[in-house]
């Protein structure tokens, strides 16, 4: 599974802080994290930027359930809100 997520943060928050917050969420089946877009403009507001990234989840022994991935994504969003003041972009 490779869900994508886009979050907005204040301009001073670096990608490294977002990456660290995602990786701090306990997950035994997260395989990778890749930034694919950085956006600044009217749609995200003055003094803010948007990072869009994919998280790769995989288990070697079985197929992941949607519930497993959803739970980690929910925890990831909460961690980003707390650690980085991030807001999920619709």
Secondary structure, 3 states (H helix, E strand, C coil): CEEEEEEEEECCCCHHHHHHHHHCCCCCCEEEEEEEEEECCCCCCCCEEEEEEEEEECCCCCCCCHHHHHHHHHHHHHHHHHHHCCEECC
